[in-house]
Amino acid sequence: MREIRVVGDPVLRTPAEPVTDFDRELRRLIDEMFQVMYAADGVGLAGPQIGVPRRLFVYDIAGRKGHLVNPLLTVEDAEEVPDQEGCLSVPDRRTGTPIYAPLARAAGVTVEGLDRLQRPVRVKARGSLARCFQHETDHLDGKLFVDRLPRNEARSILLRA
């Protein structure tokens, strides 16, 4: 099973490339991403987090489970909703568990992309699912949730990671 990459690994800071091959290898990768996510008690996992610099992520949160390949996120409701957020790629180096911080995200989003068989997927989301989609899309753009925090708070988290 692949390991989750942690802050400091350059793959997490590099924008991911679009997926072009919709083959057996992609289907196997998506299945493996679910296994890695569940093993880490996560609710979402993006390709770069396991060292695969491709635009795809998996999720299982708020009663919704799925995957998106080459997703495009659109903010539908820009009202910012604060909540605690953490990341499997930003663990506390002593405990190995994600470090959480309050972070405001857009209340509602729509994500469009493809599934493993290259069929169109469109998901409207609010609440924790919308937060998850924004978080995972950030990973595909080479960003971590700490990049959205005030500088002193981000620095404090990165010192613990």
Contacts in CASP RR format, 6 or more apart in sequence:
PFRMAT RR
TARGET T0000
AUTHOR 0000-0000-0000
METHOD contacts of the structure
MODEL  1
MREIRVVGDPVLRTPAEPVTDFDRELRRLIDEMFQVMYAADGVGLAGPQI
GVPRRLFVYDIAGRKGHLVNPLLTVEDAEEVPDQEGCLSVPDRRTGTPIY
APLARAAGVTVEGLDRLQRPVRVKARGSLARCFQHETDHLDGKLFVDRLP
RNEARSILLRA
1 32 0 8 1.000
1 35 0 8 1.000
1 36 0 8 1.000
1 39 0 8 1.000
2 32 0 8 1.000
2 36 0 8 1.000
2 50 0 8 1.000
2 51 0 8 1.000
2 52 0 8 1.000
3 50 0 8 1.000
4 36 0 8 1.000
4 40 0 8 1.000
4 45 0 8 1.000
4 49 0 8 1.000
4 50 0 8 1.000
4 88 0 8 1.000
4 89 0 8 1.000
5 11 0 8 1.000
5 12 0 8 1.000
5 48 0 8 1.000
5 49 0 8 1.000
5 50 0 8 1.000
5 51 0 8 1.000
5 89 0 8 1.000
6 12 0 8 1.000
6 89 0 8 1.000
6 90 0 8 1.000
6 91 0 8 1.000
6 161 0 8 1.000
7 89 0 8 1.000
7 90 0 8 1.000
7 144 0 8 1.000
7 146 0 8 1.000
7 158 0 8 1.000
7 161 0 8 1.000
9 51 0 8 1.000
9 89 0 8 1.000
11 48 0 8 1.000
11 51 0 8 1.000
11 53 0 8 1.000
12 48 0 8 1.000
12 49 0 8 1.000
12 89 0 8 1.000
12 139 0 8 1.000
12 142 0 8 1.000
12 144 0 8 1.000
13 142 0 8 1.000
13 144 0 8 1.000
14 48 0 8 1.000
14 53 0 8 1.000
14 142 0 8 1.000
15 140 0 8 1.000
15 141 0 8 1.000
15 142 0 8 1.000
16 46 0 8 1.000
16 47 0 8 1.000
16 48 0 8 1.000
16 53 0 8 1.000
16 54 0 8 1.000
16 55 0 8 1.000
16 139 0 8 1.000
16 140 0 8 1.000
16 141 0 8 1.000
16 142 0 8 1.000
17 53 0 8 1.000
17 54 0 8 1.000
17 55 0 8 1.000
18 54 0 8 1.000
18 55 0 8 1.000
18 70 0 8 1.000
19 26 0 8 1.000
19 54 0 8 1.000
19 55 0 8 1.000
19 56 0 8 1.000
19 69 0 8 1.000
19 70 0 8 1.000
19 114 0 8 1.000
22 69 0 8 1.000
22 114 0 8 1.000
22 116 0 8 1.000
22 117 0 8 1.000
22 118 0 8 1.000
26 56 0 8 1.000
26 69 0 8 1.000
26 116 0 8 1.000
27 116 0 8 1.000
29 52 0 8 1.000
29 56 0 8 1.000
30 56 0 8 1.000
30 58 0 8 1.000
30 67 0 8 1.000
30 116 0 8 1.000
32 50 0 8 1.000
33 45 0 8 1.000
33 47 0 8 1.000
33 50 0 8 1.000
33 56 0 8 1.000
33 57 0 8 1.000
33 58 0 8 1.000
33 67 0 8 1.000
34 45 0 8 1.000
34 58 0 8 1.000
34 60 0 8 1.000
34 67 0 8 1.000
36 45 0 8 1.000
36 50 0 8 1.000
37 43 0 8 1.000
37 44 0 8 1.000
37 45 0 8 1.000
37 58 0 8 1.000
37 60 0 8 1.000
37 88 0 8 1.000
38 60 0 8 1.000
40 88 0 8 1.000
42 60 0 8 1.000
42 88 0 8 1.000
43 59 0 8 1.000
43 60 0 8 1.000
43 61 0 8 1.000
43 128 0 8 1.000
43 132 0 8 1.000
44 57 0 8 1.000
44 58 0 8 1.000
44 59 0 8 1.000
44 60 0 8 1.000
44 61 0 8 1.000
44 88 0 8 1.000
44 132 0 8 1.000
44 135 0 8 1.000
44 136 0 8 1.000
45 57 0 8 1.000
45 58 0 8 1.000
45 59 0 8 1.000
45 88 0 8 1.000
45 136 0 8 1.000
46 56 0 8 1.000
46 57 0 8 1.000
46 136 0 8 1.000
46 139 0 8 1.000
46 140 0 8 1.000
47 53 0 8 1.000
47 54 0 8 1.000
47 56 0 8 1.000
47 57 0 8 1.000
47 139 0 8 1.000
47 140 0 8 1.000
48 139 0 8 1.000
48 140 0 8 1.000
48 142 0 8 1.000
49 88 0 8 1.000
49 89 0 8 1.000
49 139 0 8 1.000
55 69 0 8 1.000
55 70 0 8 1.000
55 71 0 8 1.000
55 140 0 8 1.000
56 67 0 8 1.000
56 68 0 8 1.000
56 69 0 8 1.000
56 70 0 8 1.000
56 71 0 8 1.000
56 140 0 8 1.000
57 67 0 8 1.000
57 68 0 8 1.000
57 71 0 8 1.000
57 136 0 8 1.000
57 137 0 8 1.000
57 139 0 8 1.000
57 140 0 8 1.000
58 66 0 8 1.000
58 67 0 8 1.000
59 65 0 8 1.000
59 66 0 8 1.000
59 67 0 8 1.000
59 68 0 8 1.000
59 129 0 8 1.000
59 132 0 8 1.000
59 133 0 8 1.000
59 136 0 8 1.000
60 66 0 8 1.000
61 128 0 8 1.000
61 129 0 8 1.000
61 132 0 8 1.000
62 127 0 8 1.000
62 128 0 8 1.000
62 129 0 8 1.000
64 123 0 8 1.000
64 125 0 8 1.000
64 129 0 8 1.000
67 115 0 8 1.000
67 116 0 8 1.000
68 111 0 8 1.000
68 113 0 8 1.000
68 114 0 8 1.000
68 115 0 8 1.000
68 121 0 8 1.000
68 123 0 8 1.000
69 113 0 8 1.000
69 114 0 8 1.000
69 115 0 8 1.000
69 116 0 8 1.000
69 118 0 8 1.000
70 113 0 8 1.000
70 114 0 8 1.000
71 111 0 8 1.000
71 112 0 8 1.000
71 113 0 8 1.000
71 133 0 8 1.000
71 136 0 8 1.000
71 137 0 8 1.000
71 140 0 8 1.000
72 111 0 8 1.000
72 112 0 8 1.000
72 113 0 8 1.000
73 109 0 8 1.000
73 110 0 8 1.000
73 111 0 8 1.000
73 133 0 8 1.000
73 134 0 8 1.000
73 137 0 8 1.000
74 109 0 8 1.000
74 110 0 8 1.000
74 111 0 8 1.000
74 112 0 8 1.000
75 106 0 8 1.000
75 108 0 8 1.000
75 109 0 8 1.000
76 106 0 8 1.000
76 108 0 8 1.000
76 109 0 8 1.000
76 110 0 8 1.000
76 124 0 8 1.000
77 106 0 8 1.000
77 107 0 8 1.000
77 108 0 8 1.000
77 109 0 8 1.000
77 126 0 8 1.000
78 106 0 8 1.000
78 107 0 8 1.000
79 106 0 8 1.000
79 107 0 8 1.000
80 104 0 8 1.000
80 105 0 8 1.000
80 106 0 8 1.000
80 107 0 8 1.000
81 104 0 8 1.000
81 105 0 8 1.000
81 106 0 8 1.000
81 107 0 8 1.000
81 127 0 8 1.000
81 131 0 8 1.000
82 102 0 8 1.000
82 103 0 8 1.000
82 104 0 8 1.000
83 102 0 8 1.000
83 103 0 8 1.000
83 104 0 8 1.000
83 105 0 8 1.000
83 128 0 8 1.000
83 131 0 8 1.000
84 100 0 8 1.000
84 101 0 8 1.000
84 102 0 8 1.000
84 103 0 8 1.000
85 100 0 8 1.000
85 101 0 8 1.000
85 102 0 8 1.000
85 103 0 8 1.000
85 105 0 8 1.000
85 131 0 8 1.000
85 135 0 8 1.000
85 145 0 8 1.000
86 98 0 8 1.000
86 99 0 8 1.000
86 100 0 8 1.000
86 101 0 8 1.000
86 145 0 8 1.000
87 98 0 8 1.000
87 99 0 8 1.000
87 135 0 8 1.000
87 144 0 8 1.000
87 145 0 8 1.000
87 146 0 8 1.000
88 98 0 8 1.000
89 139 0 8 1.000
89 144 0 8 1.000
90 98 0 8 1.000
90 99 0 8 1.000
90 144 0 8 1.000
90 145 0 8 1.000
90 146 0 8 1.000
90 157 0 8 1.000
90 158 0 8 1.000
90 161 0 8 1.000
91 97 0 8 1.000
91 98 0 8 1.000
91 99 0 8 1.000
91 161 0 8 1.000
92 98 0 8 1.000
92 99 0 8 1.000
92 160 0 8 1.000
92 161 0 8 1.000
93 160 0 8 1.000
93 161 0 8 1.000
94 160 0 8 1.000
99 157 0 8 1.000
99 160 0 8 1.000
99 161 0 8 1.000
101 145 0 8 1.000
101 146 0 8 1.000
101 149 0 8 1.000
101 153 0 8 1.000
101 157 0 8 1.000
103 145 0 8 1.000
103 148 0 8 1.000
103 149 0 8 1.000
105 130 0 8 1.000
105 131 0 8 1.000
105 134 0 8 1.000
105 135 0 8 1.000
106 130 0 8 1.000
106 134 0 8 1.000
107 126 0 8 1.000
107 127 0 8 1.000
107 130 0 8 1.000
108 124 0 8 1.000
108 125 0 8 1.000
108 126 0 8 1.000
108 127 0 8 1.000
108 130 0 8 1.000
109 124 0 8 1.000
109 125 0 8 1.000
109 130 0 8 1.000
109 133 0 8 1.000
109 134 0 8 1.000
110 122 0 8 1.000
110 123 0 8 1.000
110 124 0 8 1.000
110 125 0 8 1.000
111 121 0 8 1.000
111 122 0 8 1.000
111 123 0 8 1.000
111 125 0 8 1.000
111 133 0 8 1.000
111 137 0 8 1.000
112 120 0 8 1.000
112 121 0 8 1.000
112 122 0 8 1.000
112 123 0 8 1.000
113 120 0 8 1.000
113 121 0 8 1.000
113 122 0 8 1.000
114 120 0 8 1.000
114 121 0 8 1.000
115 121 0 8 1.000
123 129 0 8 1.000
123 133 0 8 1.000
125 132 0 8 1.000
125 133 0 8 1.000
135 145 0 8 1.000
138 144 0 8 1.000
138 145 0 8 1.000
138 147 0 8 1.000
138 148 0 8 1.000
146 153 0 8 1.000
146 154 0 8 1.000
146 157 0 8 1.000
146 158 0 8 1.000
147 154 0 8 1.000
149 157 0 8 1.000
END
